[in-house]
Amino acid sequence: YTKGTTPSPESLHKKRHLPIKGPLKEEFTFPAGSAPFNSCHASTIVEVSKGHFLVAYYGGTSEGAPDVKIWLQKYKGGRWYTPIVMDEEPNVPMWNPVLFKLPSDELLLFYKVGLDVQKWSGSMKRSYDKGVTWTQREQLPPGILGPSKNKPLLLRNGHLLFGSSVESWNSWGAWAEVVMRISTTLAVKSPYYVLTSFVYGMEQVTPDSGRTWKQYGPVYVKAKSSNHLMVDRVGVVPYLLNFPTQTQVGIDGVKLRDGRLLLAYNTISRGVLKVSLSKDDGDSWQDSLTLEETQGMEFSYPAAIQASDGLVHITYTYNRTQI
């Protein structure tokens, strides 16, 4: 293990006995008590170039407080830079930023603005110079919320697939939104079907103006009200995997270049954060690493990417006070 430029979490010194090989570096993005906010949550990470990363999250007095803003930090030259404000709205909180880089190197930042989860709407910003400057806030079209927490998936045809959701009174649902041309924020929401506790978007594309349709897959969806993942494969009815994830938590994953799937998730509570690997496209999983395990604390909302050098980077909330 290597020690970072800022003090590392206590869990770094715990025994790591599970089968992920290679050096592991853990560090906070800012020292405790140094940030201009009391609470932060819902981080997202993107690689801008080799050794250059951006991390965003929301921070303020507490989740949902009117002073909650979107914050951005840069990692470059082996160190973290001070958090800067990416966007704010007077007396209205912001939520759940999501960073993504297009093949053109354009950076996208999606996030929510609203008095509460039931009333928020989707917004985005863009950067064409590696995150140095950003465009003004753009409102997403009515009915399109954008990614709820995790990074989009870039499809073979260039479309972006957003994992989205809604939390209305006594009724929560999840679906997929397909953005066809991000340059004009033209988006269409796919039809959705209810399966047990899931509301699931069945994504299909047409190469011939609607004469024939083909379904993408597999797509994995986790519902907040269920301890299961749902899988949809091409030409197969969706089915459920009994996966030990806790409700009311966030997960994130990435398909590694060697073909394996990596998933970061909480188990019995937000006090346990683990990483599992799958060699068979999610049919089975191997518990591979425990990142955190302290009951009574919170380690939640992981975000995972594989960088250009092959290393996996995971950011997450550390007890609501640090990333």
Secondary structure by P-SEA (a helix, b strand, c coil): ccccccccccccccccccccccbbbbbbcccccccccccccbbbbbbccccbbbbbbbbccccccccbbbbbbbbccccccccccccccccccccbbbbbbccccbbbbbbcccccccbbbbbbcccccccccccccccccccccccccbbbbbccccbbbbbcccccccccbbbbbbbcccccccccccbbbbcccccccbbbbbcccccbbbbbccbbbbbccccbbbbbcccccbbbbbccccccbbbbbbbccccbbbbbbccccccccbbbbbccccccccccccccccccccccbbbbbbccccbbbbbbbcccccc
